[in-house]
Amino acid sequence: MGFLRRLLGGGPAAGDGAADASPPPDAATLDAEERARELELARFDQDRLDDLVRRQQRYADRSWTPPAQGGERRADDADSSNGG
């Protein structure tokens, strides 16, 4: 039951003396743990993806897209050249 309370943010159970002994982590510790977790996730993604997918993701911003056809004007636009 104490595990669920800690997991859901209810705090430590009344009988848990070990949870009271540890001080709350400071911001630097939390940042270091978060950076380590992000690095671990990046390495996992690197191992999961094959070379082709990594290249596609790396060069996605340089991909060629064809120009829009038909120009800016559309059929349902009001014809401004006729004046009305």
N, C-alpha and C positions, 0 to 999 in steps of 0.2 A: 504494500500500500504506500509506503514511503517513496518508492520509485516513481509511482504515478504522480504523487504530490510534487516531487521535484521536477518531473518532466513537464507537468502542466503549470508550473510556476506557483504552486501553493506553498512553497517553502519547505524546510525540513520538518520531518515528523517530530513529535514531542520526545520520543525515545532515542533519536539520533544525536549522539554526542559528537560523533566524528564530523558531521557536517558543520557544526558550530566552530570547530577548531581552525578551519582554513579561512584566511582573510579573503575578501572579494578581490578578484583580479583587477589590476590597474589598466589604464588605457594602452600603455606600451605593450603589455603582455597580450592583450586582446588583439592589437594590431599585428603583432608577430605571429600569433596563432592563425589569424585570418590570412595573412600573406602565405604562410606555409600551406594552408588548406587550398588557396587559389593555385599555388604552384603544383600541388598534388593533382588538382583537377585538370590543369593544363597538360601535365604529363600524361594523365589518363587519356585525354582527348587525342593527344599526339600519337599514343600507342594504338588507339582504337581506329583512327582514320588511316586509309591507305594513301600512297603518294599522289595518286590522281586527284583525290578529293582535297588534299592539302594544297595542291597547286591551283585548283579551281577556286578555293577560298582565298588564296593569296592574291590572285590576279582578277578577282571578281570586279573590282572597281575600275579596271582598265578594259573591260569587255566592250565590244562594239555593239551598238544598237542602231538599227536602221532609222533613217529620218522619217518623220511623220509624213504620211501621204495625204495629198489634198490640200495642203496649206492650213492656215489658221481658220479660215471661214468655213462654216458648216451650213447645211441646207436649211436648217430652221432659224438661222440668224436673219435679222431684219436687213434688208438690202439698203445700205446707207447711200449707195451711189445714185439711186433713183429718187432720193429725197423723200421717201415716205413709206 
